[in-house]
Amino acid sequence: MKFFFTICLFSISLQTVAVAQQRGRQPLLARTQRLEAERDLANLGYWTGAVDGVFDQATRSALISFQKWEGRTVNGEFTLDELAAIRSATSPKAKETGYEHVEVDVDRQVLLMVKEDGRVRVLPVSTGNDKPFDDEGLKSIAYTPRGRFLVYEKVPGWEKGMLGSMYYSNYITGGVAIHGSPNVPNEPGSHGCIRVPMFAARELSRMLPVGTIVLVYDKVSFVSAKDWIENPKLKEAALLNAASEDYTYLKNEFRNNSRPAVIKQTRPRINRA
């Protein structure tokens, strides 16, 4: 009986491979191969979650990050081609090393948590799609600002804003935050915020204390933060300035939208989800 059952499974497997090849697609990986690919992705620095061969949200996000970084077709599918590419890949390299910080590569749509020695942990993100949108009668552009920033305020759990809900928000400028979202498309899709997958949002927030340096760049723009490291007083001043500018931003938002001009110590949420 066991022999008959094994033969049936083998036959089904061969049929699946044949159908996939006839359709011009590669068959998906077996569990042992997924386990190998998952382990290799984790060793390269991609955030896989538990390395157990289970194709869960964390594993799929790691694969998508890999495909984005390597310029491959972003489909989140483990195939033999992807396994071969993973086997021969090298770890993603940060723009800057020598200090702990976060980098957001807008072109690749990934976020890198960078250790002092250059080791990285990589997540897929979705940034602003550069499209116009209407916010209660005000016209704006869904743009994620480039430059160097600092996490200056954090909000645990969910918060609701006029443009959507945000999970474990880490504000870096104005209403722009790194936050968890159930909707993280493979391309830019936010109103300006930096969306990360839900499974990682809480732990990521824990890893980004107030004062964390965040570098956001594309192929034509990059601003170093090494002078902040060499002169901590510059960083302290930048942190105070970020909070001050945000206060002004909030006052203007309230004024422009005819809302009560009352700014509480607990920050009203006017976000760019």
N, C-alpha and C positions, 0 to 999 in steps of 0.2 A: 504493500500500500504506500509506504514512504517512497519507494523507488518510483512508483507510478506518479505520485504527487510531484516529485522532483523533476521528472521528465516533462510534466505538464507546465511547470513553472519555466523550465528552460525553453520550451516551445513558445510559450507566450512572450518571453523575453526576446527571442529571435524574431517573432512576428512584429513586435514593437519597433525593433531596430530597423527591420525591412520597411515598414510603413513610414517611419521617420525619414529614411534615406530616399524613398520614392517621392516624398514631399519636399525634398531638398533641405531637410532639417536634420540636425544631429540628435541622436537620442540623449535624454537627460542622464546624468550620472547616477550610478548605483550608490547605495549608502556608504560603502567603504571608500569610494572615490570622493564623495561629498565630504567625508570626514577628513580625507587627505587635503582636499582643497581648502576646507575650513581652517584646518591647522596651519597650512601654509599662509593663508590670508592673515591669520592672527599673528604669525611670526613676522610678516611684512609690516604690520602696524595697523591693519584695518580692524575696526571694532566689530568683532563677530559675536560677542556674547559667549555663552558656553560652547566649547568645542566638543560637540557630541554627535555630529553627523545629521542633526535634525535641521531641516531647511525652514527655519523660523524667520521672523521679521529681522532679527539682528543679523543672521547669516545673509539674507537677501540684501540688506543694506550694505554689508561689507562687500558683497559681490558688485553691487551697483557702484560703490565708491571706487573699487578697483577698475571697473570698466570706464568710469569717468576719468580717472587719473591717467589711464593708459590710452585714452582716446579710442576705445573700442565701442562697438554698438552697445548701447545701454538698454538691456532687456531683462536683467536680473535672472538669467537662465544659466544653470550649471550644465555646460556641454563639454565634450572632449576637447574642443578648441579652447574653451576657457580654462580647463584644467591644465592644458599644455602651456598656455600663456602665464598662468599663475606659477607654474613650476619654474619658469625661466625669468620671472620678474624680480626686480629689486625694490627695496623699500622707497616710498615717497620721500622726497627731500624738501625740507622747509626752506623758505627764502632766507631766514635768519636763524642762527643757532647761538648758543652761549648763555641763554636765559630762557626761563619758562614763559610761554605765551601761547596765544591762539592765533592761527592764520585762517583767513577765509579766502580761498581762491575762487573768485567770481566766474572766471572763464571755465574752470573745471567743475564748478558747483560742488566743492567739497570743503570741509572744515578740518583743520589739523590742530590737534593739541600737541604742542611741541615741548619736549623736555630740554633741560639745559645742555645735555649731550647730543641733542639732535634727534633722539628717538621720537616717533610720532604715533598718534592714535587718530585714525581718520574716520569721519562720518560724511555721508552725503547730505547736502543742504539744498534748499531752494531759496533764492534771493529775489529781489525786486525784478519784475518783468519789463520795466521801463515803459509801461503802457499808461495812458492817462486814466484817471478814475475820479469819480465824484464822491465827495465826503460831506454829506449834508449841505449840498449847494456849493461847496468849494472845489475847484479843480486842482488836481495835483498829479504828479508823476510817480509811478511805483518804482522808485530808485533806491538802491542800497548804496549809501555813501562810501567812497573809498578813502583810505587814510589810516591813521593810527588812532586808536581809541582806548578807553579804559572802561571796564565794567564799574559803573558808579552806583547802580541800584539793582536790587534783586527782589523778585516777588515769588514766593513759594506757591505751588499748586496752581489752580486755574484763576485767570482773570479775564473778564469780558470787556471788550472794547468795541468801538463803533465799527471797526473793520473786521472783527472776528475775535475768536477766543485764543488765548495764549497760555501755554503750560510751562511753568517754571521759567519765567522771563528773566533775562540778564540784560539790562539796558546799557547801551554803549553810547548813544547820542540821540537827543530828541525823543521821538517815539519809537526809535529803532532798537530792537532787542534780538538776542539769540534766544529762541524759545522752541519748545516742543509743539508739534502740530500733527493732527491725524492726516493732514493733507500735505505731503512733501513730494511734489512731482519731480521727475527726473530733469526738469528744466526750470528756469526762473519762473516763479508763479506767485510770489508774495507781493504785498503792497510796499515792501522796502525792508521788512524784517528778514532775519536769517532763520529759516525754519529748519529744525532737526527732527528726526524720527522720535516718536513718543517713547519707545522702549529705552532710549538713552537720555531723555531730557532731564530726568531727576538727578541721575548720577553726574551728568555733565554740569548741571548747575552747582552741584556740590564741589566740583573741581574748578569752578570759576569764582573765587571769592572777589569781593569788591577790591578794585585795584588791578585786576588781571588785565594785561595788555592784549589788545585785539588788533591785528593788522588785517585790513581788508583791501584787496588789490585785484587788478586784472593785468593783462599783458602790457598795458601802456602806463600803469600807475602803481607805484610802490613807495611807501614812506617807512623808513627805518625808525625803530624806537630805541636804538642802542644808546643814544644820548640820555634817555630816561634812566637807563640802567647805570650809566657812568655817573650821572648826577641825579640822585633820587629826589632832590628838591624840585627839579623840573617836572618829574612825574607827579609829585604831590600837588604842585600848582595846576597841572593839567586836570587832575582829578577834581579839585575844587572848582575849576573853571567849567568842567563838564556839568557838574551839578547846578552851577549858577546859570549856565546857558539853558539848561533844561527847565529851570524855574521860569526864565523869561519866555521860553517857548510855550510853556503851559499858559502863562498869562495872555500871550498873544492869541493862542488857540481859543481860549475862553472869550476874549474880546471879539475876535473875528467871527465867532459863531454865536454871538449874543447870548453867551451863557453867563451865569453869575460869576463875577470876577473874584472868586474866593479860592485861594490855593491852600489846601490843607497840608499839614506836615506829611500825612500819608498820601502819597502822590495819586491824583486822579489819573485814570488810565486813558490817555489819548494815544493809542498805539498804531503801528503801521503793519499789523499782522499780515 
